[in-house]
C-alpha cells in the first residue's frame, strides 16, 4: 500500500505584500538624549541619534522569532576641541 501524503495548509498571504516589504510604524513617543564621549586628547564629542522612519519587514523574523525592523535616520554631532589642538 502506498502512503498517503498530507500537505500542511499554507497561511494565506495578505494581497499585494511580499516578504520583506516595509510596513511603516509610527513613533508614539521619543526621548532623544545626547551621548557624551570624552577623548584622551581632551576633545568632547556629543552625539544624538535622530530617527526619521521605522518600518517592520513584512513576514521577516530573526533567529529568536522577533520581527525585523529597518531604521532610517542620522546622527547629530557636536565637538568641543581644546584650543591647543586647533590650527592657528
N, C-alpha and C positions, 0 to 999 in steps of 0.2 A: 504494500500500500504506500502511496506517495503521501508525504507530509504536507499538510495544508499550511501555507504561509499566510499569516495575518499581518497586514501592514498597519502601522500606527497612523492614526489620522493626524494630518498636519494642521496646526492652528492657522486659521485664515489671516492673511496679512491685510493691514489697512490699505485700501486702494490708493495708489499714487505714491506711496512711501517705499523707499528701498532701504536695505540695511545700511546704516551709516549716515543716512540723510540727517542733517541737523534739525533739531526741534528747538527753537528759541525758548529760553526760560527767563522770565522776568526776575529782576532783583527786587526782593521785598524790602530789605534794609541793608545798609552798608556802614561799616566803620573803617575808614581809611587812615591808618596811623603811619607815622614816619618810622622807618628803621634807621637807627643811627649807628655808624661804624667809625671808630677812632683808629686811625692807622698809625703805624710805628714811626712815620716821618712827621707826625703832628697834624696831618690833614684829617678833617672830619667830613665824612660822606653821609648825607641824608638821602634816603630813597623811599619812595612811596609808590606802591603799585596802583594802577588805575585800570579797572575792568570796564570795558566798553560793551561787550556782549558775551553771554554764556549760552551755550547750546548743548543739549543732550543728544547723543548719537542714537538714532532710532535702531532699536533691537541689537545694540552692541554692548557687550559687558566684559569686564576684566576677569582675571582668574578667580576672584573672590565672589563674582556674581554682581558686583556693583556696576551701575551704568557708567558709560564713558562720556565725559564732558569735554568740550573744546572751549577755550577761553581766548577772547580777543582783547588785547589791552596793551598797556605800555607801562613805563616806569618814569616818574618824575624824579630828577636827581638834583641835588644841591651840594656844592663843595665849598668848604671853608679851608683855604690853604694858608699856612703860615707865611708871613712876609719874606722870610729867609729863602723860601723855595720859589718865589715869584721872580720872573725875568725883570731886570731893571731897565 
